[in-house]
Amino acid sequence: MVTCKETCAAIIALHKNGFTGKDIVATKIAPKSTIYRIIKNFKERGSILVKKASGRPRKSSKRQDHLLKRIQLRDRRATSAELAQEWQQAGVSASARTVRRRLLEDGLVSRRAAKKPLLSKKNIRDRLIFCKKYGEWTAEDWGKVIFSDEASFRLFGASGKRLVRRRKGILLCIRCGSSPWQRRTPESALDLYTWLEYENSKDSNIVASALQHYFTTVARDVLHQCQGLRLFSDSCYGQNKNINVLSMLFALHSQLYPQLNITYFFPIRGHSFLPADRVFGRIEQDIQKQTTILLPEEYNNILQKHGTVY
């Protein structure tokens, strides 16, 4: 039973003036059990204020909270729902909201992943070697270079921002990092080869086929007049740096362009970005602006803003 402060104050005032519990009950100011409880609490605490309740017991101990923190620090990209499932395997049945509260208590807040840290000493050394090797190339030399790359574009999926948990003041963390964003520059003319996921996979055969089509149709007249062909692509063994692409280049040289001196360059992995990467970033932005995409032709309409689509 809840008793108002005025009633409690009146009961205590009578008690201080020498009235016994029986005398106060006779006044019928409150039920008998309530009167004796108020007098007992006043004797024990010296106040009529209601003692604050302890609240609902915590579902986890300090040891279990420490385990949750270790699980989260092992994979900073794990969501609260995933952490709740892994925590449950350790014997703690808690919701994703409880997981977030425990992490907040330890200062682990969900933030957008920071950009990649600065270049390492090895990256700096390798880039310097590359620059010294090709530093004397003119604009005409670079104009004869063909850059190739590949990318997947999805309307749904985890292609957007990535969230990680970190404490305040911790920004650049190798475990938390994401790819750096390059300064935007106008791209030159591009040729984009597209196919749907159910038509082909993104393997070396399809990449070699796309390059062969370009060399034998789009750039056929130009290559007949050239003495050299320089190719730049990333060092991905699954798409570019493999026997299938090299075999296609050997066949191209022996059957169609015997005068060509073909040079294939693979820039430093990890921190090298080709001109195609800039275009892929812009295409990704245009796709994310669309609320719904229902037909493949809608993708082509976006791609046609950035180059010629095949």
C-alpha positions in Angstrom: 0.0 0.0 0.0 1.3 3.5 -0.9 1.0 6.1 1.8 1.3 9.8 1.0 4.0 11.9 2.6 1.5 13.9 4.7 0.1 10.7 6.3 3.6 9.5 7.1 4.6 12.8 8.6 1.5 12.8 10.8 2.2 9.3 12.0 5.8 10.1 12.9 4.7 13.4 14.6 2.3 11.4 16.9 5.1 8.9 17.5 7.5 11.6 18.6 4.9 13.2 20.9 4.7 9.9 22.9 1.8 8.2 21.2 2.1 4.4 21.1 1.4 2.4 18.0 -2.0 1.3 19.6 -2.9 5.0 20.2 -2.1 5.9 16.6 -4.1 3.0 15.2 -7.1 4.2 17.2 -7.0 7.5 15.2 -7.7 5.4 12.1 -5.3 7.6 10.1 -4.0 4.5 8.3 -4.2 0.7 8.5 -2.5 -0.9 11.4 0.1 -2.7 9.4 1.0 0.5 7.6 1.4 2.5 10.8 3.7 -0.1 12.4 5.7 -0.4 9.2 6.2 3.4 9.0 7.3 3.6 12.7 9.7 0.7 12.2 11.3 2.2 9.1 11.7 5.6 10.9 13.5 3.9 13.8 15.8 2.0 11.5 16.7 4.8 9.0 15.7 8.0 10.9 13.7 9.2 7.9 10.3 8.8 6.3 11.6 8.7 2.7 11.1 5.4 0.9 14.3 3.4 0.3 15.3 3.3 -3.3 14.7 -0.2 -4.8 17.7 -2.1 -6.0 16.1 -2.7 -9.4 16.1 -5.7 -11.6 19.1 -7.9 -11.1 21.8 -7.8 -13.8 21.8 -10.7 -16.2 25.6 -10.8 -16.3 28.4 -10.8 -13.8 31.6 -8.7 -14.1 33.4 -11.7 -15.4 30.8 -12.2 -18.2 30.9 -8.5 -19.1 34.7 -8.8 -19.5 34.2 -11.8 -21.7 31.7 -9.8 -23.9 34.3 -7.0 -24.3 37.0 -9.5 -25.3 34.6 -11.0 -27.9 33.8 -7.6 -29.3 37.4 -6.5 -29.5 38.3 -9.7 -31.4 35.9 -8.6 -34.2 35.1 -4.9 -34.0 32.7 -5.2 -37.0 30.4 -7.7 -35.3 26.9 -6.5 -34.7 25.1 -6.5 -31.4 22.9 -9.4 -32.5 25.9 -11.5 -33.5 27.6 -10.7 -30.2 24.4 -11.7 -28.3 24.4 -15.1 -30.0 28.1 -15.7 -29.2 27.6 -14.4 -25.7 24.7 -16.9 -25.3 27.1 -19.7 -26.1 29.1 -18.6 -23.0 26.0 -19.0 -20.9 24.5 -15.5 -20.9 21.0 -15.1 -22.4 20.7 -11.4 -23.2 19.1 -9.3 -25.9 21.1 -7.2 -28.5 20.0 -4.1 -26.6 21.6 -5.4 -23.4 24.8 -6.1 -25.3 24.9 -2.5 -26.5 24.4 -1.2 -22.9 27.2 -3.4 -21.6 29.5 -2.1 -24.4 28.5 1.5 -23.7 29.4 1.0 -20.1 32.9 0.2 -21.2 33.1 3.1 -23.6 32.8 1.1 -26.8 30.5 3.1 -29.0 29.5 2.3 -32.6 31.2 4.5 -35.0 31.8 4.7 -38.8 35.0 2.8 -39.7 38.0 5.1 -40.0 39.9 5.5 -43.2 43.0 3.4 -43.8 46.2 4.5 -41.9 49.1 6.2 -43.6 51.3 4.2 -45.9 53.8 1.8 -44.2 57.5 2.1 -44.7 57.4 -0.8 -47.3 54.6 0.9 -49.3 56.5 4.2 -49.3 59.7 2.4 -50.5 57.9 0.5 -53.2 56.1 3.5 -54.5 59.3 5.5 -54.6 60.9 2.7 -56.7 57.9 2.7 -59.0 58.0 6.5 -59.4 61.7 6.6 -60.2 61.3 3.8 -62.7 58.5 5.5 -64.7 59.1 9.2 -63.7 60.5 10.0 -67.1 57.4 8.9 -69.0 55.6 11.7 -70.9 51.9 12.3 -71.2 52.2 10.7 -74.6 53.7 7.5 -73.0 50.9 7.3 -70.5 48.3 7.9 -73.2 49.3 4.5 -74.7 48.6 2.7 -71.4 45.4 0.6 -71.0 44.0 0.2 -67.5 41.7 -2.7 -66.7 39.8 -3.5 -63.5 36.6 -5.2 -62.3 33.9 -4.5 -59.7 30.5 -5.7 -58.5 27.6 -3.4 -58.0 24.6 -4.3 -55.8 21.5 -2.5 -54.8 21.3 -4.6 -51.7 24.1 -5.9 -49.5 27.0 -4.6 -47.4 28.5 -2.2 -49.9 27.7 0.9 -47.9 29.3 2.3 -44.8 30.8 0.0 -42.2 30.3 0.4 -38.4 32.9 -0.6 -35.8 33.0 -0.1 -32.0 35.9 1.8 -30.5 36.6 3.9 -27.5 36.7 7.7 -27.6 40.0 9.0 -29.0 40.8 5.8 -31.0 40.4 6.7 -34.7 43.0 4.9 -36.8 43.0 1.2 -36.1 44.2 -1.4 -38.5 41.4 -3.8 -37.4 38.8 -1.1 -37.9 40.1 0.5 -41.1 38.4 0.6 -44.4 39.7 1.5 -47.9 40.8 5.2 -48.3 38.8 7.5 -50.6 40.8 9.0 -53.4 40.5 12.5 -54.7 38.1 12.8 -57.6 39.5 13.6 -61.0 37.8 13.6 -64.4 38.0 10.2 -65.9 38.9 9.5 -69.5 36.7 7.5 -71.9 35.9 4.1 -70.5 34.6 0.8 -71.9 32.5 -1.1 -69.5 31.8 -4.8 -69.9 28.8 -6.1 -67.9 27.0 -9.4 -67.2 24.6 -10.6 -64.7 25.5 -13.0 -61.9 23.5 -15.9 -63.3 25.2 -15.5 -66.7 28.8 -15.7 -65.6 31.0 -15.5 -62.6 33.8 -12.9 -62.1 36.7 -15.2 -63.0 39.7 -15.1 -65.3 37.9 -16.6 -68.3 35.3 -13.8 -68.5 38.0 -11.1 -67.9 40.2 -12.5 -70.7 37.1 -12.6 -73.0 36.3 -9.0 -72.3 39.9 -7.9 -73.0 40.0 -10.0 -76.1 36.8 -8.4 -77.4 38.2 -4.9 -76.8 41.6 -5.7 -78.4 40.0 -7.4 -81.5 37.1 -5.0 -82.1 37.1 -1.6 -80.3 40.9 -1.0 -80.4 41.7 -3.1 -83.5 42.5 -0.2 -85.9 44.6 1.6 -83.3 46.6 -1.4 -82.3 47.6 -2.2 -85.9 49.3 1.2 -86.0 51.1 0.8 -82.6 54.4 -0.7 -81.7 53.8 -1.2 -78.0 51.0 -2.0 -75.7 51.1 -1.3 -71.9 48.6 -2.9 -69.6 47.9 -2.0 -66.0 45.7 -4.1 -63.7 45.5 -5.0 -60.1 47.4 -8.1 -58.8 44.4 -10.3 -58.4 45.2 -13.9 -59.3 41.5 -14.8 -59.7 40.9 -12.3 -62.5 44.0 -10.7 -64.0 47.3 -12.2 -62.9 46.9 -15.8 -64.2 47.6 -18.1 -67.1 44.3 -17.5 -68.9 44.9 -13.8 -69.3 48.5 -14.3 -70.3 47.6 -17.0 -72.8 45.1 -14.6 -74.4 47.8 -11.9 -74.7 50.3 -14.4 -76.3 47.6 -15.4 -78.8 46.8 -11.8 -79.5 50.5 -11.1 -80.2 51.1 -14.1 -82.4 47.9 -14.1 -84.4 46.8 -10.4 -84.8 49.5 -8.0 -83.7 53.0 -9.5 -84.1 54.6 -6.0 -84.1 53.3 -5.2 -80.6 55.7 -5.2 -77.7 53.2 -6.0 -74.9 54.2 -5.0 -71.3 51.9 -6.0 -68.4 52.3 -4.0 -65.2 50.9 -5.1 -61.7 51.1 -2.1 -59.3 51.8 -2.5 -55.6 49.0 -4.3 -53.8 47.1 -2.7 -51.0 47.7 1.0 -51.7 47.5 1.3 -55.5 44.4 2.7 -57.1 43.8 2.7 -60.8 41.8 5.3 -62.7 39.0 2.7 -63.0 38.6 2.6 -59.2 37.5 6.3 -59.3 34.8 5.5 -61.8 33.6 2.5 -59.8 33.2 4.7 -56.8 31.1 7.2 -58.7 29.0 4.4 -60.2 28.5 3.0 -56.7 27.3 6.4 -55.5 24.8 6.8 -58.4 23.4 3.3 -57.7 22.9 4.0 -54.0 20.9 7.1 -54.9 18.3 4.8 -56.5 15.5 3.6 -54.2 14.6 0.6 -56.4 16.2 -1.0 -59.4 14.0 -3.7 -61.0 15.6 -4.4 -64.4 19.2 -4.8 -65.7 18.5 -2.0 -68.2 18.3 0.4 -65.3 21.9 -0.5 -64.3 22.9 0.1 -67.9 21.4 3.5 -67.9 23.6 4.4 -64.9 26.7 2.9 -66.4 26.2 4.7 -69.7 26.8 8.0 -67.9 30.4 6.9 -67.2 31.4 5.1 -70.4 30.5 2.8 -73.3 28.6 -0.3 -72.1 29.1 -3.7 -73.8 
